[in-house]
Amino acid sequence: MAADPEHQDLSTALRSAIEAAIPGATAEVTDNGGRHFALVVRSASFEGKRSLEKQRAVYAAITHLMGGDDAPVHAIDTMQTLAE
């Protein structure tokens, strides 16, 4: 089954936004369908930070993709934030 180009673009937009906003980050984005996504974000900048701080940094990076009634991203189903 071929990936939906719109969702491929959203996956790329999510990854790019996260990697641009968080120093040294690499982001893996999985499209769960229905504008829902799963994220795995790795960054040395997460070292020593609490889970909530790391998650807030990721959400801050992607807020522009999640805001409003017609937001392209409806939900992040799962998020892993790893210090690496």
Helices and strands as residue ranges (DSSP letters): H 5-21, E 26-33, E 36-42, G 44-46, H 51-66, E 75-82
